Amino acid sequence: MSRPGGPLLLGFHVGDESRLKTQGYGGHPMNVHAHRRQVDQVAAWLRDAGFTVEAHMPIDPDESVPGAVLFARRQS
């Protein structure tokens, strides 16, 4: 549940692909679908859900798996 006007900090991996992960950190078995998304698409989803995106920051943009962080607020 979110509080009106409360902040949202969302971090994710950037990209266009999805894949099934069958091994987690430390070699633990798992079955998780990992989806990478573009910053503009995630920001649009947040706006559609009633949030205002206030800032975004790339994380390791030159790495093989870049990331991003979005900071948003839901209007009161």
Contacts in CASP RR format, 6 or more apart in sequence:
PFRMAT RR
TARGET T0000
AUTHOR 0000-0000-0000
METHOD contacts of the structure
MODEL  1
MSRPGGPLLLGFHVGDESRLKTQGYGGHPMNVHAHRRQVDQVAAWLRDAG
FTVEAHMPIDPDESVPGAVLFARRQS
2 8 0 8 1.000
2 74 0 8 1.000
4 74 0 8 1.000
4 75 0 8 1.000
4 76 0 8 1.000
5 73 0 8 1.000
5 74 0 8 1.000
5 75 0 8 1.000
5 76 0 8 1.000
6 73 0 8 1.000
6 74 0 8 1.000
7 71 0 8 1.000
7 72 0 8 1.000
7 73 0 8 1.000
8 46 0 8 1.000
8 51 0 8 1.000
8 70 0 8 1.000
8 71 0 8 1.000
8 72 0 8 1.000
8 73 0 8 1.000
8 74 0 8 1.000
9 69 0 8 1.000
9 70 0 8 1.000
9 71 0 8 1.000
10 42 0 8 1.000
10 46 0 8 1.000
10 69 0 8 1.000
10 70 0 8 1.000
10 71 0 8 1.000
10 72 0 8 1.000
11 67 0 8 1.000
11 68 0 8 1.000
11 69 0 8 1.000
11 70 0 8 1.000
12 36 0 8 1.000
12 37 0 8 1.000
12 42 0 8 1.000
12 67 0 8 1.000
12 68 0 8 1.000
13 34 0 8 1.000
13 36 0 8 1.000
13 37 0 8 1.000
13 65 0 8 1.000
13 66 0 8 1.000
13 67 0 8 1.000
14 36 0 8 1.000
14 37 0 8 1.000
14 38 0 8 1.000
14 39 0 8 1.000
14 58 0 8 1.000
14 61 0 8 1.000
14 66 0 8 1.000
14 67 0 8 1.000
14 68 0 8 1.000
15 36 0 8 1.000
15 37 0 8 1.000
15 38 0 8 1.000
15 66 0 8 1.000
16 36 0 8 1.000
16 37 0 8 1.000
16 38 0 8 1.000
17 36 0 8 1.000
18 33 0 8 1.000
18 34 0 8 1.000
18 35 0 8 1.000
18 36 0 8 1.000
19 33 0 8 1.000
19 34 0 8 1.000
20 31 0 8 1.000
20 32 0 8 1.000
20 33 0 8 1.000
20 34 0 8 1.000
21 30 0 8 1.000
21 31 0 8 1.000
21 32 0 8 1.000
21 33 0 8 1.000
21 34 0 8 1.000
22 29 0 8 1.000
22 30 0 8 1.000
22 31 0 8 1.000
23 29 0 8 1.000
23 30 0 8 1.000
24 30 0 8 1.000
36 65 0 8 1.000
39 56 0 8 1.000
39 58 0 8 1.000
39 68 0 8 1.000
39 70 0 8 1.000
42 68 0 8 1.000
42 70 0 8 1.000
43 53 0 8 1.000
43 56 0 8 1.000
43 70 0 8 1.000
46 53 0 8 1.000
46 70 0 8 1.000
46 72 0 8 1.000
47 53 0 8 1.000
49 74 0 8 1.000
50 74 0 8 1.000
50 75 0 8 1.000
51 72 0 8 1.000
51 73 0 8 1.000
51 74 0 8 1.000
51 75 0 8 1.000
52 72 0 8 1.000
52 73 0 8 1.000
52 74 0 8 1.000
52 75 0 8 1.000
53 70 0 8 1.000
53 71 0 8 1.000
53 72 0 8 1.000
54 71 0 8 1.000
54 72 0 8 1.000
54 73 0 8 1.000
55 70 0 8 1.000
55 71 0 8 1.000
56 68 0 8 1.000
56 69 0 8 1.000
56 70 0 8 1.000
56 71 0 8 1.000
57 68 0 8 1.000
57 69 0 8 1.000
58 66 0 8 1.000
58 67 0 8 1.000
58 68 0 8 1.000
59 66 0 8 1.000
59 67 0 8 1.000
59 68 0 8 1.000
59 69 0 8 1.000
60 66 0 8 1.000
60 67 0 8 1.000
61 67 0 8 1.000
END
